[in-house]
């Protein structure tokens, strides 16, 4: 039997980073506060009936144009350089990968964000992900003219099935919907990590299919996610501390141990079955 795989799906804003990714550089460069930008976005949504994710993508283009800022992919990447992360995030991936390898488990990391992927591309952890999905622009002459990909909170759920089947090409709808005999990654080997109400659809889907979902919260702010746990929409809640020896690390190591044990059990069952056939 091949090596088992653990797939960890991450939200980004307030799950790995301490606030919305636009708040660090993009919005201040507009001469606005986060409250002003997101308030204007909400007003546009309410007045025009535009879906909220599409609204913020439009408002980024509108506000940048009005302020004389050329919104190139490279500019947005520069806006990712000042993103701040929760404790331990920058070393988390290496530590978890190494622990998984010590137990014979291959760990893969997937970002599934409703944030701006071009901004993520400029941050220091972008290369840690096996695949990163987020809202993205289509460019003509280095200028964004249309949403190439927009991921709202319910649309995140498709990536659970894409990751399980190994269908990473977002334009491939046939493969993700096609019935298959086996999954590249069993549902039970998928973990979803998010920070709150906007992640409930994914948390619930993963949990109901035998995987694990974790609602993370800032230091001393467990009330933010406690109700999600009490409502049975996630398996665990955990403080957003990814440091060595943290509860988050201990929890993930236990999940790796469980996958390794299950794999060994299945190997023994398969060996016994083959013996009987002989």
VOBAZA-383474 format. One record per atom (N, C-alpha, C): x, y, z. Coordinates in pm, whole numbers, padded with zeros to 5 digits, always signed. Layout:
N
XYZ ...
This chain:
278
+00084-00120+00000 +00000+00000+00000 +00088+00126+00000 +00046+00229-00074 +00124+00352-00081 +00113+00429+00050 +00201+00525+00065 +00204+00606+00188 +00074+00686+00202 +00013+00688+00320 -00110+00765+00339 -00081+00915+00334 -00182+00991+00293 -00168+01136+00280 -00265+01206+00375 -00216+01303+00447 -00301+01394+00524 -00305+01526+00449 -00425+01574+00413 -00441+01703+00347 -00498+01802+00446 -00428+01913+00465 -00477+02019+00553 -00521+02136+00467 -00648+02171+00476 -00704+02286+00406 -00708+02405+00502 -00659+02518+00456 -00655+02638+00541 -00734+02753+00480 -00812+02819+00563 -00852+02955+00534 -00729+03043+00560 -00729+03168+00520 -00612+03254+00539 -00638+03367+00638 -00728+03459+00601 -00753+03575+00685 -00805+03535+00823 -00733+03575+00927 -00770+03551+01067 -00764+03404+01107 -00716+03320+01015 -00686+03181+01048 -00535+03163+01058 -00464+03210+00958 -00318+03211+00959 -00265+03352+00984 -00325+03451+00916 -00286+03591+00936 -00373+03653+01045 -00325+03763+01101 -00393+03822+01217 -00514+03907+01181 -00528+03945+01054 -00646+04020+01008 -00660+03999+00858 -00754+04068+00794 -00772+04055+00650 -00646+04100+00577 -00607+04025+00474 -00480+04050+00405 -00473+04189+00342 -00585+04247+00303 -00584+04380+00242 -00553+04490+00345 -00573+04458+00474 -00560+04560+00577 -00417+04603+00604 -00320+04519+00569 -00182+04547+00606 -00119+04657+00521 -00136+04651+00391 -00071+04746+00300 -00165+04804+00196 -00246+04718+00134 -00330+04765+00022 -00421+04879+00064 -00497+04862+00170 -00592+04965+00213 -00521+05091+00265 -00418+05080+00350 -00346+05201+00390 -00290+05280+00271 -00244+05209+00166 -00192+05277+00048 -00299+05358-00024 -00425+05324-00001 -00536+05400-00059 -00565+05526+00021 -00501+05538+00137 -00532+05649+00226 -00662+05627+00301 -00700+05500+00317 -00825+05465+00386 -00794+05378+00506 -00890+05371+00597 -00883+05275+00706 -00957+05149+00663 -00928+05034+00726 -01004+04914+00693 -01154+04934+00710 -01192+05008+00813 -01335+05033+00836 -01397+05109+00720 -01323+05205+00665 -01375+05283+00553 -01386+05197+00427 -01282+05118+00398 -01285+05037+00276 -01393+04930+00284 -01397+04855+00393 -01495+04748+00403 -01637+04803+00419 -01647+04921+00479 -01777+04986+00488 -01829+05025+00351 -01740+05081+00267 -01779+05117+00131 -01815+04993+00050 -01743+04884+00072 -01773+04758+00003 -01910+04706+00042 -01940+04709+00173 -02071+04664+00220 -02184+04751+00166 -02160+04881+00158 -02261+04972+00104 -02288+04944-00044 -02180+04918-00118 -02195+04884-00260 -02275+04754-00276 -02245+04656-00194 -02318+04529-00196 -02466+04551-00172 -02497+04627-00068 -02637+04648-00031 -02713+04731-00134 -02646+04830-00190 -02714+04918-00285 -02733+04854-00422 -02634+04775-00465 -02637+04722-00601 -02672+04573-00608 -02679+04506-00494 -02714+04364-00493 -02605+04275-00549 -02480+04321-00540 -02367+04244-00591 -02318+04148-00483 -02284+04027-00523 -02231+03928-00428 -02109+03986-00358 -02092+03956-00229 -01996+04027-00145 -01851+04010-00190 -01814+03891-00234 -01676+03871-00278 -01650+03949-00406 -01744+03945-00499 -01730+04024-00622 -01728+04174-00591 -01800+04212-00486 -01802+04353-00447 -01663+04401-00405 -01597+04322-00320 -01466+04369-00274 -01365+04367-00389 -01376+04271-00481 -01285+04268-00595 -01306+04392-00683 -01431+04430-00700 -01462+04551-00777 -01411+04675-00705 -01432+04683-00574 -01393+04800-00498 -01242+04817-00494 -01168+04708-00496 -01022+04719-00502 -00979+04788-00631 -01041+04749-00743 -01009+04812-00872 -01054+04959-00872 -01176+04984-00826 -01233+05120-00827 -01150+05215-00742 -01121+05174-00619 -01048+05263-00528 -00905+05286-00575 -00841+05181-00627 -00704+05197-00677 -00702+05294-00796 -00799+05280-00886 -00806+05369-01003 -00826+05514-00959 -00916+05535-00862 -00943+05671-00815 -00823+05734-00745 -00738+05650-00684 -00621+05700-00614 -00496+05703-00703 -00513+05667-00830 -00401+05670-00924 -00302+05558-00904 -00347+05447-00848 -00260+05331-00826 -00285+05228-00935 -00179+05187-01004 -00192+05084-01107 -00196+04947-01040 -00307+04880-01055 -00331+04755-00982 -00277+04636-01060 -00147+04624-01071 -00086+04511-01140 -00071+04393-01045 -00046+04278-01102 -00021+04159-01020 +00102+04182-00930 +00204+04245-00986 +00325+04270-00909 +00298+04365-00793 +00216+04466-00815 +00181+04558-00707 +00111+04484-00594 +00017+04397-00629 -00057+04322-00527 +00037+04227-00451 +00131+04167-00522 +00229+04082-00454 +00309+04161-00352 +00346+04283-00387 +00419+04369-00293 +00335+04395-00168 +00205+04400-00185 +00115+04424-00072 +00110+04304+00024 +00163+04192-00019 +00163+04073+00066 +00284+04063+00156 +00383+04147+00134 +00509+04133+00207 +00499+04169+00355 +00400+04252+00391 +00389+04297+00529 +00285+04222+00611 +00234+04112+00556 +00134+04034+00630 +00195+03976+00756 +00123+03988+00866 +00167+03933+00995 +00087+03807+01025 +00155+03709+01080 +00093+03580+01106 +00087+03551+01256 +00000+03460+01291 -00009+03416+01430 +00120+03345+01470 +00147+03335+01598 +00272+03272+01645 +00292+03133+01585 +00412+03109+01536 +00449+02976+01488 +00411+02942+01347 +00332+03026+01279 +00284+02993+01144 +00399+02973+01047 +00500+03058+01052 +00606+03053+00950 +00691+02927+00960 +00692+02861+01075 +00769+02736+01090 +00679+02612+01100 +00550+02635+01103 +00451+02528+01120 +00462+02420+01013 +00469+02459+00889 +00463+02365+00777 +00581+02267+00782 +00700+02317+00804 +00819+02232+00810 +00808+02134+00927 +00763+02182+01042 +00753+02094+01159 +00650+01983+01138 +00536+02019+01082 +00431+01919+01062 +00470+01821+00953 +00535+01870+00848 +00583+01780+00743 +00682+01678+00798 +00774+01725+00880 +00876+01637+00936 +00815+01534+01030 +00717+01577+01109 +00652+01480+01199 +00575+01376+01119 +00505+01422+01016 +00433+01328+00931 +00527+01227+00869 +00642+01274+00818 +00739+01184+00757 +00791+01082+00857 +00808+01123+00983 +00857+01031+01085 +00757+00920+01116 +00631+00944+01082 +00525+00845+01105 +00481+00776+00976 +00551+00804+00867 +00514+00743+00739 +00392+00804+00674 +00362+00929+00709 +00245+00999+00654 +00293+01120+00573 +00244+01132+00450 +00275+01248+00366 +00175+01358+00395 +00223+01474+00437 +00135+01587+00469 +00135+01686+00352 +00016+01726+00310 +00002+01825+00204 -00080+01942+00256 -00044+02062+00212 -00109+02184+00261 -00178+02256+00146 -00305+02292+00166 -00384+02357+00062 -00449+02484+00118 -00426+02594+00050 -00492+02718+00088 -00620+02733+00007 -00731+02760+00077 -00859+02785+00011 -00915+02912+00073 -00893+03023+00005 -00922+03154+00064 -01017+03235-00023 -01099+03316+00043 -01181+03414-00029 -01106+03546-00044 -00981+03548+00000 -00896+03665-00016 -00832+03669-00153 -00743+03766-00173 -00681+03792-00302 -00554+03710-00318 -00553+03616-00412 -00439+03524-00425 -00312+03598-00465 -00325+03707-00542 -00206+03782-00581 -00135+03840-00459 -00212+03880-00357 -00151+03931-00233 -00083+03816-00159 -00148+03701-00154 -00089+03584-00088 +00043+03547-00154 +00050+03559-00285 +00173+03522-00358 +00295+03600-00309 +00274+03716-00249 +00385+03796-00201 +00423+03772-00056 +00347+03688+00014 +00376+03668+00156 +00479+03556+00175 +00535+03548+00294 +00647+03458+00316 +00611+03311+00326 +00481+03278+00335 +00446+03136+00346 +00383+03081+00218 +00374+03161+00113 +00305+03116-00009 +00361+02984-00062 +00492+02970-00063 +00554+02850-00120 +00538+02726-00033 +00482+02741+00085 +00459+02626+00172 +00339+02542+00127 +00252+02601+00046 +00130+02532+00006 +00154+02446-00118 +00101+02324-00116 +00105+02240-00233 +00020+02300-00345 -00088+02366-00306 -00172+02438-00401 -00244+02548-00325 -00250+02667-00385 -00318+02780-00320 -00429+02831-00411 -00550+02835-00358 -00666+02886-00430 -00715+03013-00363 -00753+03111-00442 -00808+03234-00388 -00870+03315-00499 -00930+03427-00464 -00988+03515-00565 -00875+03574-00649 -00897+03579-00780 -00789+03618-00871 -00847+03697-00987 -00768+03791-01038 -00811+03873-01151 -00757+03817-01283 -00831+03844-01389 -00781+03822-01526 -00728+03956-01575 -00607+03954-01631 -00541+04078-01670 -00529+04090-01822 -00546+04211-01870 -00514+04246-02007 -00423+04368-02002 -00307+04359-02069 -00208+04466-02065 -00171+04501-01920 -00160+04397-01839 -00120+04409-01699 -00221+04486-01613 -00346+04491-01659 -00452+04559-01585 -00565+04461-01560 -00616+04451-01437 -00726+04358-01409 -00855+04405-01474 -00918+04316-01550 -01039+04354-01623 -01159+04267-01586 -01133+04154-01519 -01245+04061-01491 -01201+03964-01381 -01292+03915-01300 -01254+03811-01203 -01221+03680-01274 -01101+03633-01258 -01063+03502-01312 -01119+03391-01224 -01119+03415-01095 -01173+03320-00999 -01223+03396-00878 -01345+03371-00838 -01402+03430-00717 -01453+03316-00629 -01406+03312-00506 -01442+03203-00414 -01516+03262-00295 -01647+03242-00292 -01719+03285-00172 -01724+03170-00072 -01796+03190+00036 -01784+03097+00149 -01841+02959+00120 -01948+02951+00041 -02002+02819+00007 -01926+02755-00109 -01870+02837-00197 -01793+02783-00309 -01663+02716-00262 -01622+02746-00142 -01503+02680-00088 -01521+02528-00081 -01646+02483-00068 -01670+02341-00047 -01625+02255-00165 -01624+02311-00287 -01584+02231-00403 -01440+02181-00388 -01358+02258-00315 -01217+02222-00306 -01194+02101-00216 -01287+02072-00129 -01283+01948-00052 -01282+01829-00147 -01369+01832-00247 -01379+01722-00343 -01263+01725-00442 -01220+01842-00483 -01105+01852-00573 -00980+01793-00509 -00957+01828-00385 -00838+01779-00315 -00847+01628-00294 -00963+01580-00255 -00980+01436-00234 -00954+01358-00362 -01000+01411-00475 -00984+01341-00603 -00851+01372-00672 -00781+01476-00624 -00656+01514-00689 -00678+01594-00816 -00792+01663-00824 -00824+01746-00941 -00791+01891-00906 -00669+01933-00934 -00625+02066-00892 -00651+02175-00994 -00684+02137-01118 -00710+02235-01223 -00851+02290-01205 -00860+02418-01167 -00989+02478-01136 -01082+02482-01256 -01028+02477-01379 -01111+02481-01499 -01164+02343-01537 -01120+02240-01466 -01162+02103-01498 -01285+02066-01415 -01402+02093-01471 -01527+02061-01402 -01567+01916-01420 -01528+01857-01533 -01567+01719-01561 -01507+01621-01461 -01376+01636-01435 -01308+01541-01348 -01357+01551-01205 -01385+01672-01159 -01427+01686-01019 -01568+01631-00997 -01650+01632-01103 -01787+01583-01090 -01803+01435-01131 -01700+01383-01194 -01707+01245-01241 -01700+01145-01126 -01782+01042-01134 -01779+00937-01032 -01651+00855-01048 -01582+00833-00937 -01455+00759-00942 -01461+00638-00849 -01377+00541-00878 -01372+00420-00795 -01302+00444-00663 -01201+00529-00664 -01127+00554-00541 -01081+00698-00535 -01050+00746-00416 -01004+00883-00395 -00853+00884-00374 -00788+00988-00422 -00645+01002-00395 -00622+01020-00245 -00709+01099-00182 -00702+01122-00038 -00840+01092+00021 -00851+00992+00107 -00981+00962+00169 -01035+01084+00244 -01165+01099+00245 -01226+01213+00314 -01181+01220+00460 -01166+01105+00523 -01129+01104+00665 -00988+01159+00689 -00909+01170+00582 -00771+01220+00595 -00760+01368+00559 -00873+01438+00560 -00872+01581+00528 -00909+01661+00653 -00832+01765+00677 -00857+01856+00790 -00884+01994+00733 -00985+02062+00787 -01012+02200+00748 -00992+02291+00867 -00921+02402+00847 -00895+02498+00953 -00947+02636+00911 -01038+02691+00991 -01095+02823+00962 -01120+02898+01091 -01167+03024+01077 -01176+03108+01195 -01317+03146+01237 -01419+03109+01162 -01549+03152+01210 -01664+03125+01115 -01763+03214+01119 -01889+03193+01049 -01871+03171+00899 -01773+03239+00840 -01754+03228+00695 -01696+03092+00654 -01656+03011+00752 -01599+02880+00721 -01694+02765+00756 -01813+02797+00802 -01903+02694+00852 -01939+02591+00745 -01964+02635+00622 -02001+02539+00518 -01892+02434+00500 -01767+02476+00493 -01657+02381+00476 -01637+02296+00601 -01643+02359+00716 -01626+02284+00841 -01730+02172+00852 -01853+02206+00823 -01962+02109+00834 -01945+01996+00733 -01911+02030+00609 -01892+01929+00504 -01781+01831+00541 -01667+01884+00583 -01554+01798+00618 -01590+01707+00735 -01651+01764+00838 -01690+01686+00956 -01789+01576+00921 -01890+01607+00841 -01992+01508+00807 -01938+01394+00722 -01827+01420+00651 -01769+01316+00567 -01654+01241+00634 -01642+01258+00765 -01543+01181+00840 -01409+01247+00861 -01389+01368+00802 -01266+01442+00825 -01275+01520+00955 -01180+01609+00977 -01181+01690+01098 -01180+01837+01060 -01256+01915+01135 -01255+02059+01115 -01219+02128+01247 -01137+02231+01236 -01087+02304+01352 -01122+02451+01336 -01192+02507+01436 -01220+02651+01438 -01116+02717+01527 -01038+02806+01469 -00930+02872+01545 -00977+03009+01591 -00918+03055+01701 -00957+03185+01756 -00834+03258+01809 -00839+03392+01808 -00727+03469+01863 -00715+03447+02013 -00603+03482+02068 -00577+03465+02210 -00689+03523+02295 -00741+03441+02388 -00843+03484+02485 -00974+03528+02419 -01006+03473+02304 -01129+03512+02234 -01204+03388+02185 -01211+03286+02270 -01274+03161+02231 -01424+03176+02205 -01485+03280+02263 -01629+03299+02241 -01662+03315+02093 -01563+03358+02015 -01584+03380+01871 -01624+03252+01800 -01576+03137+01847 -01602+03011+01777 -01673+02907+01864 -01693+02938+01991 -01751+02837+02081 -01887+02787+02032 -01971+02878+01983 -02104+02837+01939 -02098+02745+01819 -01998+02765+01732 -01981+02677+01617 -01959+02534+01664 -01879+02518+01769 -01854+02385+01826 -01980+02329+01893 -02048+02412+01971 -02168+02366+02042 -02278+02326+01944 -02279+02389+01828 -02379+02355+01726 -02339+02231+01645 -02222+02172+01676 -02179+02050+01609 -02126+02071+01468 -02082+02194+01439 -02036+02224+01303 -01886+02205+01286 -01813+02187+01392 -01670+02158+01384 -01636+02053+01489 -01521+01989+01471 -01477+01887+01566 -01408+01948+01687 -01330+02054+01663 -01248+02112+01768 -01243+02264+01755 -01214+02330+01868 -01175+02470+01864 -01037+02479+01926 -00954+02572+01875 -00817+02579+01924 -00764+02722+01907 -00685+02766+02004 -00625+02898+01997 -00531+02906+01878 -00527+03021+01814 -00446+03041+01693 -00299+03059+01729 -00241+02955+01785 -00099+02950+01818 -00042+02824+01754 +00044+02843+01655 +00098+02731+01578 +00241+02697+01620 +00282+02749+01735 +00420+02731+01782 +00449+02586+01819 +00578+02553+01825 +00619+02420+01869 +00568+02397+02011 +00504+02282+02032 +00453+02247+02163 +00316+02304+02194 +00258+02381+02102 +00126+02441+02123 +00016+02334+02115 -00102+02370+02163 -00215+02278+02153 -00246+02245+02008 -00229+02344+01919 -00255+02320+01777 -00161+02214+01722 -00033+02225+01756 +00063+02127+01708 +00034+01988+01766 +00004+01983+01895 -00027+01855+01958 -00148+01789+01893 -00249+01870+01863 -00370+01818+01800 -00339+01760+01662 -00260+01834+01583 -00229+01787+01448 -00144+01661+01452 -00054+01652+01547 +00029+01532+01560 -00056+01410+01595 -00158+01431+01678 -00248+01320+01711 -00325+01274+01588 -00363+01367+01503 -00432+01331+01379 -00340+01252+01287 -00214+01292+01280 -00117+01217+01201 -00098+01077+01257 -00089+01067+01390 -00076+00936+01455 -00194+00846+01420 -00313+00904+01422 -00434+00827+01392 -00432+00774+01249 -00391+00858+01155 -00383+00815+01014 -00279+00705+00998 -00165+00720+01066 -00059+00619+01058 -00108+00486+01115 -00179+00490+01227 -00232+00368+01289 -00336+00302+01199 -00426+00382+01142 -00528+00329+01052 -00464+00263+00931 -00358+00324+00879 -00288+00269+00763 -00226+00133+00796 -00163+00122+00912 -00102-00004+00952 -00208-00112+00972 -00321-00073+01029 -00432-00169+01048 -00481-00220+00913 -00499-00130+00817 -00548-00170+00685 -00448-00259+00614 -00319-00235+00634 -00216-00320+00576 -00225-00463+00631 -00249-00475+00761 -00259-00606+00822 -00383-00681+00772 -00493-00609+00761 -00617-00669+00710 -00597-00719+00567 -00530-00639+00486 -00505-00677+00348 -00415-00800+00341 -00314-00804+00426 -00222-00919+00428 -00296-01045+00469 -00382-01038+00568 -00460-01154+00612 -00554-01202+00502 -00611-01107+00431 -00703-01143+00323 -00630-01215+00211 -00508-01171+00180 -00429-01236+00076 -00384-01375+00118 -00356-01393+00246 -00319-01523+00299 -00432-01624+00283 -00552-01577+00309 -00669-01665+00298 -00692-01708+00154 -00666-01619+00060 -00683-01651-00080 -00587-01761-00125 -00469-01764-00062 -00369-01865-00099 -00403-02000-00037 
